[in-house]
């Protein structure tokens, strides 16, 4: 499963479409908090994350994703 996090809808949809056309399963999000609330992040094999996201940059999102759940 590939996770795409991109706030630009046109870019996000294009990436999702292209990856799915190659046979990959893709989840796409526009906001970092939505990703952090998503179930089953352990199923993600690959991240494609925009650095400039509203409220939290892409590197901080990845750091947050790596933290163990309480």
SESE-540616 format. One record per atom (N, C-alpha, C): residue number from 0; y negated, z negated, x. Coordinates in pm, 1 decimal. Example, Ala and Ser with C-alpha at 12.3 -4.5 7.8 and 13.67 -1.06 7.14 Angstrom:
BEGIN
<seq: 0; py: 569.0; pz: -780.0; px: 1319.0> $
<seq: 0; py: 450.0; pz: -780.0; px: 1230.0> $
<seq: 0; py: 330.0; pz: -780.0; px: 1320.0> $
<seq: 1; py: 225.0; pz: -708.0; px: 1285.0> $
<seq: 1; py: 106.0; pz: -714.0; px: 1367.0> $
<seq: 1; py: -3.0; pz: -787.0; px: 1290.0> $
END
This chain:
BEGIN
<seq: 0; py: 117.0; pz: 0.0; px: 84.6> $
<seq: 0; py: 0.0; pz: 0.0; px: 0.0> $
<seq: 0; py: -123.6; pz: 0.0; px: 89.4> $
<seq: 1; py: -217.8; pz: 87.3; px: 56.8> $
<seq: 1; py: -344.3; pz: 95.6; px: 129.0> $
<seq: 1; py: -453.6; pz: 35.8; px: 40.6> $
<seq: 2; py: -535.8; pz: -48.7; px: 100.3> $
<seq: 2; py: -647.8; pz: -108.7; px: 30.2> $
<seq: 2; py: -775.9; pz: -43.1; px: 79.0> $
<seq: 3; py: -852.0; pz: 12.9; px: -13.3> $
<seq: 3; py: -979.8; pz: 76.0; px: 17.8> $
<seq: 3; py: -1089.9; pz: -9.0; px: -45.2> $
<seq: 4; py: -1186.9; pz: -49.3; px: 36.7> $
<seq: 4; py: -1300.9; pz: -126.0; px: -13.6> $
<seq: 4; py: -1426.4; pz: -49.4; px: 27.3> $
<seq: 5; py: -1491.2; pz: 7.8; px: -71.7> $
<seq: 5; py: -1607.9; pz: 94.7; px: -48.1> $
<seq: 5; py: -1700.1; pz: 82.6; px: -168.1> $
<seq: 6; py: -1828.5; pz: 52.4; px: -143.8> $
<seq: 6; py: -1920.8; pz: 34.4; px: -255.2> $
<seq: 6; py: -1976.8; pz: 164.9; px: -311.2> $
<seq: 7; py: -1965.9; pz: 272.9; px: -238.5> $
<seq: 7; py: -2011.3; pz: 403.8; px: -286.9> $
<seq: 7; py: -1897.6; pz: 465.0; px: -369.4> $
<seq: 8; py: -1920.1; pz: 479.4; px: -499.1> $
<seq: 8; py: -1814.3; pz: 525.3; px: -590.4> $
<seq: 8; py: -1758.8; pz: 662.6; px: -552.4> $
<seq: 9; py: -1845.5; pz: 754.3; px: -512.5> $
<seq: 9; py: -1799.0; pz: 888.8; px: -477.4> $
<seq: 9; py: -1707.7; pz: 884.9; px: -355.3> $
<seq: 10; py: -1745.2; pz: 808.1; px: -255.5> $
<seq: 10; py: -1663.0; pz: 795.9; px: -133.7> $
<seq: 10; py: -1532.1; pz: 725.5; px: -167.1> $
<seq: 11; py: -1540.2; pz: 615.9; px: -241.4> $
<seq: 11; py: -1421.0; pz: 538.9; px: -278.3> $
<seq: 11; py: -1321.8; pz: 625.6; px: -355.9> $
<seq: 12; py: -1370.5; pz: 697.4; px: -455.9> $
<seq: 12; py: -1281.6; pz: 780.1; px: -537.4> $
<seq: 12; py: -1223.4; pz: 895.8; px: -457.8> $
<seq: 13; py: -1301.5; pz: 953.4; px: -369.8> $
<seq: 13; py: -1253.5; pz: 1062.8; px: -285.7> $
<seq: 13; py: -1143.9; pz: 1015.5; px: -190.6> $
<seq: 14; py: -1165.2; pz: 899.9; px: -128.2> $
<seq: 14; py: -1064.0; pz: 845.8; px: -37.3> $
<seq: 14; py: -935.6; pz: 813.3; px: -113.1> $
<seq: 15; py: -950.9; pz: 750.4; px: -228.9> $
<seq: 15; py: -833.8; pz: 714.5; px: -309.7> $
<seq: 15; py: -757.0; pz: 839.3; px: -349.7> $
<seq: 16; py: -827.6; pz: 939.9; px: -398.1> $
<seq: 16; py: -763.8; pz: 1064.7; px: -439.4> $
<seq: 16; py: -690.8; pz: 1130.7; px: -322.2> $
<seq: 17; py: -756.9; pz: 1138.6; px: -207.7> $
<seq: 17; py: -697.9; pz: 1204.6; px: -90.4> $
<seq: 17; py: -572.9; pz: 1132.1; px: -42.2> $
<seq: 18; py: -579.4; pz: 1000.3; px: -37.2> $
<seq: 18; py: -463.4; pz: 923.4; px: 8.4> $
<seq: 18; py: -348.2; pz: 932.2; px: -90.9> $
<seq: 19; py: -379.1; pz: 925.5; px: -219.0> $
<seq: 19; py: -273.2; pz: 938.5; px: -319.9> $
<seq: 19; py: -212.3; pz: 1078.0; px: -317.5> $
<seq: 20; py: -292.1; pz: 1178.3; px: -289.3> $
<seq: 20; py: -239.8; pz: 1315.1; px: -279.4> $
<seq: 20; py: -139.4; pz: 1327.8; px: -164.9> $
<seq: 21; py: -152.6; pz: 1242.5; px: -63.9> $
<seq: 21; py: -58.7; pz: 1241.1; px: 48.4> $
<seq: 21; py: 62.2; pz: 1152.3; px: 21.4> $
<seq: 22; py: 65.6; pz: 1091.3; px: -96.8> $
<seq: 22; py: 181.6; pz: 1013.4; px: -137.2> $
<seq: 22; py: 169.1; pz: 863.0; px: -118.2> $
<seq: 23; py: 52.6; pz: 815.0; px: -79.5> $
<seq: 23; py: 33.8; pz: 671.6; px: -58.9> $
<seq: 23; py: -4.2; pz: 601.8; px: -188.4> $
<seq: 24; py: 35.4; pz: 475.7; px: -198.7> $
<seq: 24; py: -11.8; pz: 390.5; px: -306.7> $
<seq: 24; py: -143.3; pz: 330.3; px: -260.2> $
<seq: 25; py: -243.6; pz: 331.7; px: -346.4> $
<seq: 25; py: -377.6; pz: 289.1; px: -307.9> $
<seq: 25; py: -435.7; pz: 196.7; px: -413.6> $
<seq: 26; py: -498.2; pz: 88.9; px: -366.7> $
<seq: 26; py: -582.7; pz: 5.6; px: -451.1> $
<seq: 26; py: -723.5; pz: 21.7; px: -398.8> $
<seq: 27; py: -819.1; pz: 40.4; px: -487.3> $
<seq: 27; py: -957.4; pz: 61.2; px: -445.4> $
<seq: 27; py: -1048.1; pz: -39.4; px: -515.5> $
<seq: 28; py: -1138.9; pz: -95.5; px: -437.1> $
<seq: 28; py: -1234.2; pz: -194.4; px: -486.9> $
<seq: 28; py: -1373.5; pz: -158.8; px: -439.2> $
<seq: 29; py: -1473.2; pz: -202.8; px: -517.3> $
<seq: 29; py: -1612.2; pz: -178.0; px: -478.8> $
<seq: 29; py: -1680.0; pz: -302.3; px: -422.8> $
<seq: 30; py: -1624.0; pz: -421.1; px: -447.1> $
<seq: 30; py: -1687.0; pz: -545.7; px: -406.5> $
<seq: 30; py: -1588.3; pz: -637.8; px: -336.4> $
<seq: 31; py: -1635.5; pz: -703.0; px: -231.5> $
<seq: 31; py: -1551.2; pz: -794.3; px: -154.0> $
<seq: 31; py: -1493.8; pz: -908.4; px: -238.7> $
<seq: 32; py: -1573.6; pz: -974.7; px: -323.0> $
<seq: 32; py: -1516.0; pz: -1084.3; px: -402.8> $
<seq: 32; py: -1399.3; pz: -1040.8; px: -491.9> $
<seq: 33; py: -1405.0; pz: -917.7; px: -540.7> $
<seq: 33; py: -1294.6; pz: -866.9; px: -623.4> $
<seq: 33; py: -1165.8; pz: -858.3; px: -541.9> $
<seq: 34; py: -1178.6; pz: -822.1; px: -417.1> $
<seq: 34; py: -1061.1; pz: -814.0; px: -329.0> $
<seq: 34; py: -1002.8; pz: -952.8; px: -308.1> $
<seq: 35; py: -1088.7; pz: -1048.5; px: -279.3> $
<seq: 35; py: -1042.2; pz: -1184.5; px: -251.4> $
<seq: 35; py: -975.3; pz: -1249.2; px: -371.5> $
<seq: 36; py: -1007.5; pz: -1203.9; px: -491.4> $
<seq: 36; py: -945.6; pz: -1256.1; px: -612.8> $
<seq: 36; py: -821.6; pz: -1177.3; px: -655.8> $
<seq: 37; py: -793.1; pz: -1068.7; px: -587.9> $
<seq: 37; py: -681.5; pz: -981.5; px: -626.4> $
<seq: 37; py: -547.4; pz: -1048.2; px: -597.9> $
<seq: 38; py: -452.0; pz: -1025.2; px: -685.6> $
<seq: 38; py: -317.5; pz: -1079.2; px: -661.4> $
<seq: 38; py: -242.6; pz: -995.3; px: -558.0> $
<seq: 39; py: -147.1; pz: -1057.1; px: -493.4> $
<seq: 39; py: -53.4; pz: -987.9; px: -405.0> $
<seq: 39; py: -119.2; pz: -913.4; px: -288.9> $
<seq: 40; py: -214.6; pz: -976.5; px: -222.4> $
<seq: 40; py: -272.6; pz: -913.9; px: -103.7> $
<seq: 40; py: -169.8; pz: -900.9; px: 7.4> $
<seq: 41; py: -60.3; pz: -976.1; px: -2.8> $
<seq: 41; py: 44.9; pz: -968.1; px: 98.7> $
<seq: 41; py: 115.3; pz: -832.4; px: 97.5> $
<seq: 42; py: 98.1; pz: -754.9; px: -8.3> $
<seq: 42; py: 160.3; pz: -622.4; px: -17.7> $
<seq: 42; py: 81.7; pz: -514.7; px: 56.5> $
<seq: 43; py: -36.3; pz: -547.5; px: 107.0> $
<seq: 43; py: -122.8; pz: -449.9; px: 172.1> $
<seq: 43; py: -72.7; pz: -420.7; px: 313.0> $
<seq: 44; py: -55.0; pz: -292.7; px: 342.2> $
<seq: 44; py: -9.0; pz: -249.0; px: 474.3> $
<seq: 44; py: -122.6; pz: -197.4; px: 561.1> $
<seq: 45; py: -229.7; pz: -149.4; px: 496.8> $
<seq: 45; py: -339.6; pz: -87.5; px: 569.2> $
<seq: 45; py: -469.5; pz: -114.0; px: 495.4> $
<seq: 46; py: -575.6; pz: -144.8; px: 572.8> $
<seq: 46; py: -708.1; pz: -167.1; px: 515.4> $
<seq: 46; py: -802.9; pz: -56.3; px: 558.5> $
<seq: 47; py: -880.9; pz: -6.5; px: 463.9> $
<seq: 47; py: -992.4; pz: 83.4; px: 493.0> $
<seq: 47; py: -1112.6; pz: 17.7; px: 427.8> $
<seq: 48; py: -1197.4; pz: -45.4; px: 511.4> $
<seq: 48; py: -1304.8; pz: -129.3; px: 459.5> $
<seq: 48; py: -1438.9; pz: -82.2; px: 513.9> $
<seq: 49; py: -1532.0; pz: -60.5; px: 423.1> $
<seq: 49; py: -1669.6; pz: -28.4; px: 459.5> $
<seq: 49; py: -1730.9; pz: -150.8; px: 526.2> $
<seq: 50; py: -1807.6; pz: -130.7; px: 632.7> $
<seq: 50; py: -1871.9; pz: -244.2; px: 698.5> $
<seq: 50; py: -1986.0; pz: -299.5; px: 614.1> $
<seq: 51; py: -2064.1; pz: -212.2; px: 554.7> $
<seq: 51; py: -2182.8; pz: -255.3; px: 479.2> $
<seq: 51; py: -2150.9; pz: -269.1; px: 331.1> $
<seq: 52; py: -2109.5; pz: -388.0; px: 294.6> $
<seq: 52; py: -2082.9; pz: -420.5; px: 155.0> $
<seq: 52; py: -2187.6; pz: -520.6; px: 108.0> $
<seq: 53; py: -2217.9; pz: -518.3; px: -19.4> $
<seq: 53; py: -2316.4; pz: -611.1; px: -74.1> $
<seq: 53; py: -2262.5; pz: -754.2; px: -68.3> $
<seq: 54; py: -2340.0; pz: -844.0; px: -7.9> $
<seq: 54; py: -2304.6; pz: -985.0; px: -5.8> $
<seq: 54; py: -2213.5; pz: -1028.4; px: 107.4> $
<seq: 55; py: -2132.2; pz: -939.5; px: 159.7> $
<seq: 55; py: -2037.9; pz: -974.7; px: 265.4> $
<seq: 55; py: -2001.1; pz: -847.3; px: 340.8> $
<seq: 56; py: -2015.1; pz: -848.8; px: 473.3> $
<seq: 56; py: -1978.5; pz: -727.0; px: 545.4> $
<seq: 56; py: -1826.5; pz: -714.1; px: 556.4> $
<seq: 57; py: -1782.4; pz: -598.4; px: 594.8> $
<seq: 57; py: -1640.0; pz: -569.3; px: 600.6> $
<seq: 57; py: -1562.0; pz: -658.3; px: 695.3> $
<seq: 58; py: -1621.7; pz: -694.1; px: 809.2> $
<seq: 58; py: -1552.6; pz: -781.8; px: 904.4> $
<seq: 58; py: -1533.2; pz: -921.3; px: 846.7> $
<seq: 59; py: -1634.2; pz: -971.3; px: 777.3> $
<seq: 59; py: -1620.6; pz: -1103.0; px: 714.4> $
<seq: 59; py: -1514.9; pz: -1098.9; px: 604.4> $
<seq: 60; py: -1507.8; pz: -990.0; px: 530.7> $
<seq: 60; py: -1404.0; pz: -975.7; px: 428.5> $
<seq: 60; py: -1265.5; pz: -984.6; px: 491.8> $
<seq: 61; py: -1244.9; pz: -915.5; px: 601.3> $
<seq: 61; py: -1114.3; pz: -919.3; px: 667.8> $
<seq: 61; py: -1084.6; pz: -1061.3; px: 716.3> $
<seq: 62; py: -1184.1; pz: -1128.9; px: 771.6> $
<seq: 62; py: -1164.6; pz: -1269.5; px: 814.1> $
<seq: 62; py: -1122.4; pz: -1356.1; px: 697.2> $
<seq: 63; py: -1189.3; pz: -1340.2; px: 584.0> $
<seq: 63; py: -1156.2; pz: -1417.3; px: 465.6> $
<seq: 63; py: -1014.2; pz: -1386.2; px: 417.0> $
<seq: 64; py: -975.0; pz: -1261.6; px: 424.0> $
<seq: 64; py: -841.3; pz: -1221.3; px: 380.2> $
<seq: 64; py: -732.9; pz: -1282.3; px: 467.6> $
<seq: 65; py: -763.4; pz: -1306.2; px: 594.2> $
<seq: 65; py: -664.6; pz: -1360.1; px: 688.2> $
<seq: 65; py: -646.6; pz: -1510.4; px: 674.9> $
<seq: 66; py: -741.2; pz: -1577.6; px: 609.3> $
<seq: 66; py: -730.3; pz: -1721.5; px: 592.6> $
<seq: 66; py: -616.6; pz: -1755.2; px: 497.5> $
<seq: 67; py: -542.4; pz: -1861.2; px: 529.9> $
<seq: 67; py: -434.1; pz: -1902.3; px: 439.1> $
<seq: 67; py: -488.9; pz: -1950.8; px: 305.9> $
<seq: 68; py: -416.8; pz: -1925.9; px: 200.6> $
<seq: 68; py: -455.7; pz: -1973.9; px: 67.3> $
<seq: 68; py: -433.6; pz: -2123.4; px: 59.0> $
<seq: 69; py: -521.9; pz: -2194.1; px: -15.5> $
<seq: 69; py: -504.6; pz: -2340.3; px: -29.1> $
<seq: 69; py: -384.0; pz: -2375.4; px: -113.4> $
END
